[in-house]
Amino acid sequence: MAGSLAAAEQEARSAPRTLFDRLWDSHVIVERPSGDALLWIDRHLVHEGSFHAFAQLAARDGVVAEPGLTFGVADHYVPTRDRDHIANPEIARMIDDLEANTTRHGIELFGMKDPRQGIVHVVGPEQGLTLPGLTMVCGDSHTSTHGAFGAYAFGIGASEVAHVLMTQTLWQKKPKRMRISVDGRPAPGVGAKDFILAIIARIGADGARGHAVEYAGSAVRDLPMAGRMTMCNMSIEAGARCGLIAPDETTFRWIEGRPFAPKGDELARAIEDWRALKSDSDAEFDREIRLDAATIAPVVTWGTSPEDALPIDSAVPDPSREIDEARAATIRAALDYMGLRAGQRLSDIAIDRVFIGSCTNSRIEDLRAAASVLAGRKAAVPGLVSPGSALVKQQAEEEGLDRIFRSAGLDWVEAGCSMCVGMNGDSVPAGERCASTTNRNFRGRQGPGSRTHLMSPAMVAAAAIAGRLVDVRPLLEGRS
Amino acid sequence: MKPLRIVSGPACPLGLANVDTDQLIPARFMKRPRSEGYGGFLLHDLRRDEAGAERPDFPLNRAGWREAGILVARRNFGSGSSREAAVYALADHAIRVVLAPTFGDIFASNAVKNGLLPGVLDDADIEDLLAAVQATPDLQVTVDLEALDVRWGNRSAALTVDAVWREQLLNGWDDIDVTRSFAAQIADHAAADDRRRPWARPARS
């Protein structure tokens, strides 16, 4: 008791802190005069791409320091159909290697045929591995997703994966602090994906570089966990080191009962600690951005960077009206790659296929949003729906969502990264245009020569019906 | 890791903004073992046409720039995915320095761990350097990590590099060896943490 009182006094005397400061401070093991700190890592997730890191470990005859804090998930290369017959031997080897490496080092694996398999950033929260107050890393830039729970979660490269495996720590330089507030009530049909695309369009694909971004404001607090994860997921598309949202009752309710989450008295104790995970009202941020949710329309991307995002009721930019010559050249190159005309209405862009899935938008809420638009309607183009995990798939089937997608003419397949990154064989053919719920519209991201337009699940569903980019809002009239 | 102090020679003007890691190495090549060498995959789909033939107008395909150890690009180089393979592709192509006004954070960190310098010049200096190299393709450019500057012709520009990264690159230090020297502090932290946050470890039934 005396200890906690002393701690409370010290807390009261110390300077106001942000949520990020609290997470950082509680994980520092040592600080170096040069300005970086050695941080304790609470959770580490590995996928098939970790083979480079395990090779580094083997080259040093290293051992895994804390095998109980690392979990493996097969997602990047897993086929979404016919998993008993993997035709490509290189893909089969990637999946086998993950199994061999995790088995050798005593790491629990959600492998390809595990009933809990799915996309690493869907499985972590679903299994209760993701908790407020943790540091979490994974060799994947979209690890920022887990910040939706008030965790400090960030993507790392293979050398850092090897470092975490061998030491359960990482050297990090403390990022600057940014707060992005979205207040007010969005229009029906507008949600988390539109918020984050509008933010990236406003601050740029490197606008949050070097920063830990805390999302705040009433429109963020009103989001369910799925929407919060969508926003934090795409923090990296603004260049942020991580995205964060202060945990609240919505978070605590979501966590309760998850397999690896604390239970009973331990959960009560945890929630007590988690309630302190917020920014002080007088805490200072290095940068503040504010948006009004009521002014945000459904957003789509037109170019080859996530910052190339505009409201659906606008037109493709005209490089001849751009003063900055380097920017004009970038726009021209993007229009050329995307096969678009300067000044073309976004709603005049015809598409060839759709994809609903990825760590950004494959949760049950995302599938419900798409299904509510597609129910009783037919898609004009082919498309793929890949749920975020086997458990999401099961729930969707219990709710009958799979029947809605199938009767609209879309394919309903197994869980994985699939057509977001095109590693498993699901790809968009060269020259084809895809309306996609994913996170990156980079050149060739969905396959060599593919053209990607990013948008929300509801907007992808609307595009599937219209065969072109279109405002979903009229299609929602009279529907819940 | 090989120390890096001064790199001198021709510089390849890439001149693009937002060169993401999917451009640096397309995902389909990342299944290969590193021992096969990743240099041939560098910027593969920008560098080659659909049939796999080199595009003659792409800077990295021009004689002189093909062998350059320095690459010059516009803002947000290495944005996107955390794939360290993007750095392997550059390093295996014998590139030791990328100069740009800004870098993706994860890319920059991966670069340093592989002895590749992500050197920051301000926007105006990058534009001057791009113009100078385009005007004189065999221009000798010197990147001096010790003096923290970049020199070409009679010009000199301030080079910005994080202090920790500079020290690591200059000495060729490896993180894991440094970390292991803190083993006692790590163990103390973990033990105290288990008491302070009993809920932090995964619950297993």
Interface residues (C-beta under 8 A of the other chain):
Chain A: S26 I29 V30 R32 S34 G35 D36 L38 W40 D42 R43 G49 H52 A55 R60 G62 G68 L69 F71 Y77 E90 I91 R93 M94 G128 L129 L131 G133 L134 G139 D140 S141 T143 F154 G155 I156 G157 A158 S159 E160 A162 H163 M166 T167 Q168 T169 W171 K173 G204 A205 D206 R209 G210 I236 G239 R241 P259 F260 A261 P262 K263 E266 L267 R269 A270 D273 T304 S305 E307 A326 T330 V421 G422 M423 A430 R440 F442 R443 G444 R445 P448 G449
Chain B: L16 A17 N18 D20 D22 Q23 P26 A27 R28 M30 K31 P33 R34 D45 L46 E50 R74 R75 N76 S79 G80 S81 S82 R83 E84 A85 V87 T102 G104 D105 I106 S109 N110 K113 N114 E127 D162 A163 V164 E167 D175 I176 V178 T179 R180 F182 Q185 I186 H189 A190 D193 R197 P198 W199 A200 R201 P202 A203 R204 S205
